[in-house]
């Protein structure tokens, strides 16, 4: 008899969940969704959503607690990318330049070399190397001055210094706090490959005076569990002014993985990177790296503009790239003419909220912290996000925006979800995942060819299990459930 008690309690809890959901919903919550909630033991009130047909003038027929302001996690990137496309335009490009305060003479640059950051989200270390190669190809061999890093586009220029870590992996790629001069996001890529007895480690980019010391051991865990014993690399100074990065912990046999980490302080990263690249080209450099501004009258040596905003938006949404999303938001602030004395991020938030109002959407309850969803404070309601998605579907930049969304069962963060359902290949959805948040938002085409804007969230400590609930909701829409419910409602 005692063994029956937990089962009875779970059944009673599931019944309460279903009863509460039925009471909250303007229309019946799909039975399959209620069953999945009960199966995952998600409590009442955790789920909220809005589903509305595109191209229909009538009010949406489907909603559950849709006006509640919730944490959207990475689904907030939809707001940031939509606002960026509309305010900056899909052809917008960022500018990065190398300049000098003294003209080159006889193969030498006797002044300082300035690296001017333009907030470029796509500046890799290889591309910086190509810029330096252009300088070298002009016959410059020696640089006697300093490399001055100009991050002044954003104010303040560095917000990462002293910032509290978001979670317990501060060196993870998604935790990088951007500035106007990001080169490969300041990351070192560690590629680990093992056989039965040997572990090989390769680190890129090249960094002058930096070597990686591998002190990891091999174990017999599955390759999929490689991160369980991964430890944050240790950085140690050497007597020769170099650095050694020490890798400890263990790694599975017969496994290959690449992990990108922010291991070095970003100014030191750039100094050692530029020194290594310049030396590889046969150049000499006697100076050091320091922060500063490009002086008036500085001579342009090389300027580059890389991917357009439309191409960058695709990377942001397909891969849920938090750093690029944050740079989009900061760029909107840096290019805003309103309140120029205010910090860049504050101006950016104001610009996005003004844009939301211009879409005819009430901004009440919307909270923007960094525009990437990597936040415990960002908020939006399913109704507001769905309304923005519906307006985006009719906007002039609809093709660029829709192409940026992951396709269920095919690519991006949706590659392995909704397989073997009608939603596979018929839905474009942005995911959102935090410790206590699961989200899906975007567009679903049902079996009748009707397109639907959807925004669905679970805010709960059990949110990880809630992904199955959201997947079931999207599959229901694709199967024609929303259309059938609307027809029943109209009758």
Secondary structure, 3 states (H helix, E strand, C coil): CHHHHHHHHHHHHHHHHHHHHHHHCCCCCCHHHHHHHHHHCCCCCCEEEEEEECCCCCCCCEEECCCCEECCHHHHHHHHHHHHHHHHCCCCCCCEEEEECCCCECCEECCCEEEECCCCCCCCHHHHHHHHHHHHHCCCCEECCCEEEECCCCCCCCCCCCCCCCCCCCCEHHHCCCCCCCCHHHCEEEEEEECCCCEEEEEECCCCCEEEEECCEEECCCHHHHHHHECCCEEEECCCCCEEEEECEEEECCCEEEEEECCCCHHHHHHHHHHHHHHHCCCEECCCEEECCCCCCCEEEEEECCCCHHHHHHHHHHHCCHHHHHHHHHHHHHCCCCCCCCCHHHHHHHHHHHHHHHCCCCCCCCECCCCCCCCCCCEEEHHHHHHHHHHHHCCCCHHHHHHHCCECCCCHHHCCCCCCCCCCCCEEEEEEEECCEEEEEEEEECCCCCEEEEEEEEECCCHHHHHHHHHHHHHHHHCCHHHHHHHHHHC
